[in-house]
Amino acid sequence: MSKRKSRSRVDSETASKILRSVPVQESFLFFQDIGQYTGEFAQNLGAFYEKISNVPLESLSFHFRRGDFEKWIREILGDAYLADRISRIDRSIQGEKLRTRLKGTVKRRLNQLKIAEEK
């Protein structure tokens, strides 16, 4: 088994931890710029996926450039694998292409985690 493949696999306990809802104060808050809160937040990975599907593109670009998505996913949700996958997305991607790439990356991981959680 390749190293990359083994890192993507998690046991049901770890999957449940990553998929859990965090307290409101640990939510991901979507901003368009410094001090420009969109009013959108996510308390878990499923909600995060839904929000990245709908928040303004300026918000996605703002957080992506800063590495905010990876930081929250790694430090708050505890998913180093997904954080690494997002950090590998080409930093020059913008607009709907960025949204599509983020959604695909998060959706694949969500599916892996849901399957692992059921085992």
N, CA, C and O of each residue as an XYZ file, in Angstrom:
476
protein
N       0.850     -1.183      0.000
C       0.000      0.000      0.000
C       0.889      1.236      0.000
O       1.866      1.307      0.746
N       0.549      2.199     -0.831
C       1.359      3.410     -0.897
C       1.175      4.232      0.369
O       0.157      4.126      1.053
N       2.177      5.052      0.671
C       2.116      5.900      1.856
C       0.927      6.854      1.772
O       0.233      7.072      2.764
N       0.693      7.424      0.590
C      -0.406      8.373      0.417
C      -1.752      7.702      0.689
O      -2.623      8.284      1.335
N      -1.915      6.485      0.196
C      -3.167      5.755      0.383
C      -3.385      5.455      1.862
O      -4.499      5.604      2.365
N      -2.341      5.036      2.560
C      -2.499      4.686      3.971
C      -2.808      5.912      4.822
O      -3.518      5.796      5.821
N      -2.300      7.070      4.456
C      -2.583      8.289      5.220
C      -4.037      8.704      5.075
O      -4.596      9.340      5.967
N      -4.658      8.342      3.942
C      -6.045      8.742      3.725
C      -7.013      7.879      4.530
O      -8.154      8.282      4.757
N      -6.576      6.709      4.959
C      -7.437      5.788      5.693
C      -7.446      6.129      7.172
O      -6.417      6.445      7.769
N      -8.629      6.055      7.740
C      -8.782      6.326      9.166
C      -9.713      5.288      9.765
O     -10.521      4.685      9.059
N      -9.597      5.082     11.077
C     -10.528      4.182     11.744
C     -11.821      4.929     12.052
O     -11.892      6.148     11.893
N     -12.836      4.204     12.489
C     -14.151      4.828     12.690
C     -14.121      5.888     13.790
O     -14.831      6.891     13.702
N     -13.316      5.678     14.812
C     -13.227      6.657     15.902
C     -12.624      7.979     15.405
O     -13.127      9.058     15.719
N     -11.550      7.877     14.633
C     -10.907      9.075     14.081
C     -11.848      9.776     13.102
O     -11.953     11.003     13.109
N     -12.527      9.002     12.266
C     -13.472      9.585     11.314
C     -14.571     10.344     12.056
O     -14.938     11.448     11.655
N     -15.092      9.766     13.121
C     -16.136     10.432     13.905
C     -15.631     11.722     14.524
O     -16.355     12.716     14.585
N     -14.380     11.704     14.986
C     -13.795     12.911     15.580
C     -13.693     14.022     14.530
O     -14.039     15.172     14.803
N     -13.222     13.678     13.338
C     -13.062     14.669     12.268
C     -14.427     15.200     11.810
O     -14.551     16.381     11.484
N     -15.439     14.344     11.784
C     -16.762     14.723     11.288
C     -17.642     15.417     12.329
O     -18.708     15.932     11.992
N     -17.204     15.435     13.587
C     -18.028     16.005     14.660
C     -18.262     17.496     14.448
O     -17.537     18.153     13.700
N     -19.280     18.015     15.115
C     -19.507     19.457     15.149
C     -18.705     20.035     16.300
O     -18.721     19.503     17.410
N     -18.010     21.117     16.031
C     -17.204     21.775     17.060
C     -18.027     22.890     17.699
O     -19.019     23.333     17.121
N     -17.625     23.350     18.889
C     -18.341     24.464     19.521
C     -18.324     25.702     18.617
O     -17.416     25.886     17.807
N     -19.337     26.535     18.776
C     -19.481     27.734     17.939
C     -18.190     28.552     17.902
O     -17.809     29.056     16.846
N     -17.516     28.690     19.044
C     -16.303     29.512     19.090
C     -15.140     28.909     18.294
O     -14.144     29.591     18.054
N     -15.252     27.644     17.884
C     -14.210     27.010     17.064
C     -14.648     26.873     15.606
O     -13.941     26.264     14.803
N     -15.795     27.428     15.263
C     -16.318     27.365     13.896
C     -15.384     28.083     12.925
O     -14.598     28.948     13.311
N     -15.493     27.700     11.657
C     -14.800     28.447     10.617
C     -15.700     29.605     10.229
O     -16.846     29.400      9.832
N     -15.187     30.813     10.342
C     -15.932     32.024      9.985
C     -15.461     32.494      8.619
O     -14.263     32.669      8.395
N     -16.388     32.696      7.720
C     -16.047     33.123      6.367
C     -16.047     34.649      6.272
O     -17.041     35.314      6.567
N     -14.906     35.172      5.855
C     -14.732     36.607      5.632
C     -14.444     36.842      4.160
O     -13.989     35.933      3.465
N     -14.703     38.048      3.675
C     -14.319     38.437      2.318
C     -12.997     39.180      2.340
O     -12.277     39.226      1.342
N     -12.688     39.760      3.487
C     -11.438     40.486      3.700
C     -11.339     40.734      5.200
O     -12.256     40.398      5.950
N     -10.248     41.312      5.631
C     -10.091     41.629      7.045
C     -11.265     42.498      7.496
O     -11.529     43.549      6.912
N     -11.962     42.053      8.533
C     -13.080     42.812      9.080
C     -14.373     42.740      8.282
O     -15.348     43.403      8.635
N     -14.402     41.948      7.216
C     -15.613     41.847      6.385
C     -16.213     40.444      6.482
O     -16.080     39.627      5.570
N     -16.876     40.188      7.610
C     -17.503     38.886      7.867
C     -18.716     38.706      6.954
O     -19.522     39.625      6.801
N     -18.844     37.538      6.357
C     -19.961     37.270      5.438
C     -21.237     36.878      6.184
O     -22.324     36.894      5.606
N     -21.110     36.528      7.455
C     -22.257     36.024      8.209
C     -22.370     34.510      8.126
O     -23.260     33.918      8.737
N     -21.476     33.882      7.374
C     -21.494     32.423      7.204
C     -20.417     31.780      8.075
O     -19.321     32.318      8.232
N     -20.751     30.615      8.638
C     -19.787     29.862      9.432
C     -20.070     28.373      9.295
O     -21.157     27.973      8.880
N     -19.080     27.555      9.649
C     -19.233     26.096      9.598
C     -18.711     25.495     10.894
O     -17.624     25.834     11.361
N     -19.505     24.598     11.465
C     -19.119     23.926     12.708
C     -18.630     22.505     12.464
O     -18.179     21.839     13.396
N     -18.715     22.030     11.215
C     -18.240     20.682     10.906
C     -17.890     20.612      9.425
O     -18.157     21.540      8.661
N     -17.293     19.502      9.040
C     -16.816     19.378      7.667
C     -17.956     19.368      6.651
O     -17.811     19.908      5.554
N     -19.078     18.766      7.001
C     -20.230     18.762      6.098
C     -20.744     20.174      5.846
O     -21.030     20.545      4.708
N     -20.858     20.957      6.915
C     -21.306     22.347      6.773
C     -20.272     23.160      6.006
O     -20.627     24.035      5.216
N     -18.988     22.872      6.239
C     -17.917     23.553      5.517
C     -18.067     23.318      4.011
O     -17.936     24.244      3.212
N     -18.340     22.076      3.643
C     -18.545     21.748      2.230
C     -19.716     22.546      1.655
O     -19.609     23.117      0.570
N     -20.826     22.583      2.380
C     -21.994     23.339      1.919
C     -21.674     24.828      1.761
O     -22.082     25.456      0.784
N     -20.947     25.383      2.720
C     -20.643     26.817      2.687
C     -19.700     27.159      1.534
O     -19.887     28.180      0.872
N     -18.686     26.319      1.281
C     -17.773     26.643      0.175
C     -18.486     26.548     -1.172
O     -18.006     27.077     -2.175
N     -19.629     25.875     -1.189
C     -20.437     25.802     -2.409
C     -21.171     27.104     -2.672
O     -21.563     27.377     -3.806
N     -21.363     27.918     -1.627
C     -22.252     29.075     -1.746
C     -21.671     30.424     -1.357
O     -22.203     31.453     -1.773
N     -20.600     30.459     -0.574
C     -20.073     31.766     -0.150
C     -19.507     32.516     -1.364
O     -19.172     31.895     -2.372
N     -19.401     33.829     -1.270
C     -18.831     34.600     -2.387
C     -17.416     34.116     -2.739
O     -16.650     33.710     -1.864
N     -17.095     34.167     -4.007
C     -15.762     33.742     -4.467
C     -14.655     34.541     -3.792
O     -13.563     34.022     -3.560
N     -14.938     35.814     -3.474
C     -13.938     36.645     -2.786
C     -13.556     36.034     -1.446
O     -12.402     36.113     -1.024
N     -14.530     35.425     -0.782
C     -14.262     34.788      0.505
C     -13.355     33.565      0.328
O     -12.405     33.373      1.087
N     -13.654     32.751     -0.671
C     -12.809     31.576     -0.930
C     -11.378     31.996     -1.238
O     -10.430     31.431     -0.693
N     -11.222     32.983     -2.109
C      -9.883     33.449     -2.488
C      -9.135     34.020     -1.285
O      -7.950     33.746     -1.093
N      -9.831     34.809     -0.485
C      -9.233     35.419      0.702
C      -8.668     34.345      1.633
O      -7.500     34.411      2.018
N      -9.477     33.371      1.990
C      -9.039     32.334      2.928
C      -8.015     31.383      2.299
O      -7.083     30.938      2.969
N      -8.192     31.077      1.022
C      -7.266     30.163      0.344
C      -5.862     30.757      0.288
O      -4.884     30.065      0.572
N      -5.757     32.030     -0.074
C      -4.441     32.689     -0.135
C      -3.740     32.671      1.215
O      -2.519     32.530      1.283
N      -4.505     32.812      2.281
C      -3.950     32.892      3.636
C      -3.677     31.522      4.266
O      -3.006     31.439      5.295
N      -4.190     30.452      3.661
C      -4.023     29.122      4.237
C      -4.971     28.851      5.398
O      -4.728     27.954      6.206
N      -6.047     29.621      5.481
C      -6.991     29.482      6.597
C      -7.730     28.145      6.595
O      -7.968     27.575      7.660
N      -8.095     27.637      5.422
C      -8.833     26.384      5.353
C      -7.999     25.245      5.943
O      -8.474     24.478      6.781
N      -6.754     25.152      5.490
C      -5.879     24.087      5.973
C      -5.667     24.181      7.484
O      -5.688     23.179      8.198
N      -5.465     25.401      7.942
C      -5.207     25.597      9.372
C      -6.395     25.120     10.204
O      -6.200     24.397     11.181
N      -7.608     25.501      9.849
C      -8.795     25.104     10.605
C      -8.998     23.593     10.541
O      -9.281     22.955     11.556
N      -8.855     23.034      9.366
C      -9.068     21.589      9.194
C      -8.025     20.793      9.979
O      -8.351     19.776     10.591
N      -6.785     21.250      9.963
C      -5.719     20.547     10.689
C      -5.843     20.741     12.205
O      -5.819     19.770     12.962
N      -5.974     21.992     12.640
C      -5.897     22.303     14.064
C      -7.204     22.106     14.824
O      -7.185     21.715     15.991
N      -8.325     22.367     14.186
C      -9.607     22.260     14.885
C     -10.274     20.908     14.616
O     -10.704     20.237     15.555
N     -10.362     20.506     13.359
C     -11.002     19.227     13.049
C     -10.054     18.047     13.229
O     -10.504     16.927     13.467
N      -8.758     18.281     13.118
C      -7.779     17.214     13.318
C      -7.551     16.336     12.104
O      -7.207     15.163     12.252
N      -7.736     16.873     10.903
C      -7.550     16.086      9.684
C      -6.354     16.600      8.886
O      -6.497     17.433      7.991
N      -5.177     16.089      9.229
C      -3.948     16.503      8.549
C      -3.964     16.093      7.078
O      -3.424     16.806      6.232
N      -4.578     14.953      6.768
C      -4.619     14.486      5.390
C      -5.350     15.487      4.497
O      -4.827     15.888      3.457
N      -6.555     15.890      4.896
C      -7.319     16.847      4.085
C      -6.608     18.198      4.024
O      -6.577     18.838      2.973
N      -6.045     18.625      5.135
C      -5.306     19.891      5.145
C      -4.171     19.845      4.124
O      -3.955     20.810      3.390
N      -3.454     18.737      4.076
C      -2.361     18.582      3.108
C      -2.881     18.597      1.672
O      -2.266     19.195      0.790
N      -4.019     17.935      1.443
C      -4.591     17.901      0.089
C      -4.961     19.316     -0.369
O      -4.716     19.680     -1.520
N      -5.544     20.103      0.519
C      -5.919     21.477      0.155
C      -4.671     22.320     -0.075
O      -4.647     23.162     -0.972
N      -3.639     22.101      0.727
C      -2.418     22.902      0.580
C      -1.708     22.620     -0.751
O      -0.895     23.426     -1.202
N      -2.011     21.493     -1.370
C      -1.390     21.144     -2.656
C      -2.118     21.724     -3.861
O      -1.636     21.608     -4.987
N      -3.270     22.346     -3.638
C      -3.995     22.967     -4.752
C      -3.181     24.164     -5.239
O      -2.677     24.953     -4.440
N      -3.062     24.285     -6.544
C      -2.298     25.361     -7.171
C      -2.802     26.720     -6.686
O      -3.984     27.036     -6.824
N      -1.908     27.511     -6.123
C      -2.277     28.807     -5.539
C      -2.695     29.845     -6.568
O      -3.236     30.890     -6.207
N      -2.451     29.572     -7.842
C      -2.840     30.546     -8.868
C      -4.296     30.362     -9.315
O      -4.831     31.209    -10.030
N      -4.935     29.270     -8.903
C      -6.326     29.024     -9.292
C      -7.236     30.045     -8.622
O      -7.062     30.370     -7.448
N      -8.201     30.544     -9.373
C      -9.132     31.545     -8.850
C     -10.550     31.247     -9.317
O     -10.777     30.339    -10.118
N     -11.493     32.018     -8.810
C     -12.879     31.989     -9.270
C     -13.548     30.641     -9.091
O     -13.273     29.902     -8.145
N     -14.443     30.343    -10.038
C     -15.213     29.095     -9.959
C     -14.315     27.863    -10.034
O     -14.657     26.811     -9.494
N     -13.175     27.988    -10.698
C     -12.247     26.860    -10.773
C     -11.721     26.519     -9.368
O     -11.571     25.347     -9.023
N     -11.447     27.541     -8.577
C     -11.017     27.323     -7.195
C     -12.147     26.667     -6.404
O     -11.910     25.704     -5.675
N     -13.363     27.175     -6.540
C     -14.502     26.596     -5.818
C     -14.656     25.114     -6.177
O     -14.825     24.265     -5.301
N     -14.596     24.820     -7.475
C     -14.758     23.439     -7.943
C     -13.672     22.530     -7.371
O     -13.958     21.415     -6.935
N     -12.434     23.004     -7.373
C     -11.323     22.200     -6.860
C     -11.466     21.969     -5.355
O     -11.269     20.851     -4.880
N     -11.803     23.008     -4.610
C     -12.008     22.860     -3.161
C     -13.148     21.902     -2.857
O     -13.020     21.021     -2.007
N     -14.267     22.079     -3.558
C     -15.419     21.211     -3.328
C     -15.072     19.750     -3.614
O     -15.429     18.865     -2.836
N     -14.389     19.497     -4.704
C     -14.023     18.125     -5.054
C     -13.114     17.494     -4.013
O     -13.294     16.336     -3.635
N     -12.138     18.264     -3.553
C     -11.191     17.769     -2.555
C     -11.904     17.455     -1.237
O     -11.683     16.401     -0.640
N     -12.753     18.368     -0.794
C     -13.472     18.172      0.470
C     -14.497     17.048      0.331
O     -14.633     16.233      1.244
N     -15.211     16.984     -0.775
C     -16.233     15.951     -0.972
C     -15.617     14.553     -0.967
O     -16.168     13.639     -0.353
N     -14.484     14.378     -1.642
C     -13.812     13.064     -1.638
C     -13.467     12.645     -0.216
O     -13.670     11.495      0.173
N     -12.943     13.596      0.555
C     -12.571     13.276      1.934
C     -13.804     12.997      2.784
O     -13.800     12.071      3.595
N     -14.845     13.779      2.608
C     -16.094     13.525      3.344
C     -16.591     12.107      3.085
O     -16.981     11.400      4.014
N     -16.577     11.700      1.835
C     -17.022     10.345      1.490
C     -16.153      9.289      2.157
O     -16.678      8.313      2.694
N     -14.830      9.464      2.134
C     -13.917      8.514      2.790
C     -14.230      8.417      4.281
O     -14.287      7.324      4.845
N     -14.430      9.568      4.909
C     -14.667      9.599      6.352
C     -16.006      8.972      6.718
O     -16.103      8.265      7.721
N     -17.029      9.218      5.927
C     -18.340      8.629      6.204
C     -18.305      7.112      6.091
O     -18.927      6.410      6.888
N     -17.577      6.611      5.101
C     -17.431      5.153      4.945
C     -16.673      4.575      6.141
O     -17.070      3.553      6.700
N     -15.583      5.234      6.527
C     -14.776      4.768      7.674
C     -15.586      4.799      8.965
O     -15.462      3.905      9.803
N     -16.413      5.827      9.124
C     -17.205      5.974     10.343
C     -18.214      4.835     10.493
O     -18.544      4.435     11.610
N     -18.695      4.325      9.382
C     -19.709      3.249      9.408
C     -19.127      1.877      9.720
O     -19.862      0.959     10.083
N     -17.819      1.731      9.582
C     -17.185      0.417      9.797
C     -17.074      0.070     11.254
O     -16.566     -0.997     11.598
